[in-house]
Amino acid sequence: MTDWTNLTDEKKFIAAVNETSQFVIDQQKYGLLELIDVTKSQKSTAVLFTMKKMALLTRRFNKKKAIIGINMIERMVLEAVNKFASEKISPFETKEQALEWLIKNE
């Protein structure tokens, strides 16, 4: 689980995104199931740009990716990220729903 909750400082949020993404790249493990939690975090344009860039770099390692903690407007941004990065990050309302989807058919 990627815990990016309660990140309100833009620089810290960007650093967390970069650090997590670099960890995934360094591990060189494929078929990952990832749950990203951004509940109560401030998602600025710079943060979203960094997330989009990192999605491109890590997509080959992820089999399925889910996200929780985003509102309706952020869901629209997520759709753009998915199209740009040829990614399929699926949004969910709760952690339980996301986890159930991630392990379904695995």
N, C-alpha and C positions, 0 to 999 in steps of 0.2 A: 504494500500500500504506500502510495506517495502522499505524505502528509504536508500539504501546503496550507493548512488552516491558520486563520488569524494573522496572516501576513499583511500588515498595513503599511510597511515601509517598502517603497518601490525597489530600492537597491537590494534590500534583503530578499525580496521575492524573486527578483531576477537572478540573484546569486544562488538561491535555492533551486530554481529551474535549471540553471547551468550545471550545478553540482550533481543533481539527480540524473540529468541526461548524460553527463560524462561518466557517471557510475554505470549506467546501463550500457553505454558504448564500451567501456573498459572490460565489462564482464563477458562480452561477446557470447551471450546466451540468447538463443532464439526461442520463439514460442511463448513469450512472457504474457501473463495475464496481469494487467495493471489497473488498479483503482486509484484515481487521483481525487483527493479531497481538497477543495479550495473554499470551504465554508468560512464565511466571515473574513475573507481576504479582499484587499483592494486590488482590482484588476485594471491597471492603467493600460493605455495604448502601448507603452514600452514593454510591459509585462506580456501582453497578448502577442506582440511581435516576437518576443523571445520564445514564448511557448510555441508559436507557429514554426519558427526556425528550428527549434529542438525537436518538434514532431517530425520534421523532414529527416533529421539526422538519426532518429531512433526508431522510425517506423518499421524497419526491417527486422527488428528484434521482438516486436510485439505481435502477438496473435490476436489479442483482444484488449481493448482499452475502454474503461468506463470513467465517468467523472460525476462528482456530486458537488453541490454547493454553488450552482450557477442559476441566475435568474433568466427570464425570457429573453431579454436583450442579449445576454451573454450566450444563450443558446443559438441565437442567430449568428453571432460571431463564431461560435464553434462550427457551425455549418460551413462558414467560409474557410476556416482553418482546415476542416476535413477535405474540402475540395482542393485547396491549395497544396496540401501535403499528401494528397491521395491517401488520407488517413480515415479511419472510422472510429472516432472517439464517441461513445454513446453516453448521453446524459441520463441521469436518474435522480429521482427525488430523495431516495434514502440509500444508505449504505447496504442495507439488507437486499434491496432490489438489485443494486449493482452487483453485489457478490453472487446472487443467484444467477444473474445473466452471465457473469464471467465463467462460472463453473458448469453451466448448462452445456451438455453435449461434449464435455471434456473427458 
